[in-house]
Amino acid sequence: MDQSQNLSHQAGQATGQAQEKASNMMGNARNAAQSAQQSCQEAGQQMKAKAQGAADAVKSAIGANK
């Protein structure tokens, strides 16, 4: 293999490695976004349940459940 072929081979390897790293970073970012979305959904559900509990407590206190 002459010098230009060797340099071309090394450039190809570097390109492949860069593409793999970029793909891994995108996968990690996608996983982080999904995790954040799930956390937000869970927080929203907890807030909704607490609000419903508070509303039920007020209704019970004023006798509106009858």
HULIN-V600295 format. One record per pair of residues at least 12 apart in sequence whose ideal C-beta (glycine too) atoms are under 10 Angstrom apart, sorted by the first residue. I is the first residue (numbers start at 1). GAP is how many residues later the second one is. D is the distance in Angstrom with one decimal. If there is no record, write none. Layout:
<<I;GAP;D> <I;GAP;D>>
This chain:
none
